Amino acid sequence: MIKCYVIDDEFHAIEILCDLISKTPGLELVGHATNPLVGLDFVTANAPDLTFVDINMPELSGLEFAELVNMYTNIIFTTAYDQFAVKAFEKEALDYLLKPIAHERFLKCINKYKKQNAKFRHIVQDHFYVKCDVKSKMVRINTADVVFIEGALNYIIIHTSDGKQQITYLTMGEIQNYLPLETFSRIHKSFIINNTKIKSISGNVISLENKTLLSIGNAYKEAFFLNLNKTLIKTKRIS
């Protein structure tokens, strides 16, 4: 299911989007807010797949909001004004929907997200390159050498088996889309781990091979353990 969240200072606009989401198979509404500050707290804690955000809002504009959360979610702007489109895409927006939003246009937006994800999943390789800040230097990283990835504001830090750290301007969502699902897991809004580097798990704390200890976030716990259970050997004996 694609998890969706809606933020708009007009509740009627929220109702329209909630109705569109409910009518579309494969989408799940995980919440909504009329206050962007409330929405900010939810999105950074729960990292929904898609966040629909109005641009003109009090306290925090949609453009300002996007700049704060683009590492946690894909932003889709919803507005009655077309003059913000260029700025919206500068904020790495997935799409820009003009109100009133037609159902057909809404579906095109959702399909765009699905195609984007499918594209990334099919180009997964055993290595990738990232740009570093030093003179636009590009560094090759072997996927199997990644221990974990850490989110840091608008950057990510890639920790590898040799103890090195590569810092690059990417969002957690962008790097996660590139990594193989069967090997990597998002365990926290700020952490993605290589499952093959797990040494042990105690409660909600994961110990990695490089001795790093990471906590599993509540929003990611269920999905992580469901995936883990596929490789957990259990006895069938009845005691």
Secondary structure by P-SEA (a helix, b strand, c coil): cbbbbbbcccaaaaaaaaaaaaaccccccccccccaaaaaaaaaaccccbbbbbcccccccaaaaaaaccccbbbbbbcccccaaaaaaaacccccccccccaaaaaaaaaaaaaaaaaaaaaccccccccccccbbbbbbccccccbbbbcccbbbbbccccbbbbccccaaaaaaacccccccccccccccccccccccccccccccccbbbbbccccaaaaaaaaaaabbbbcccc
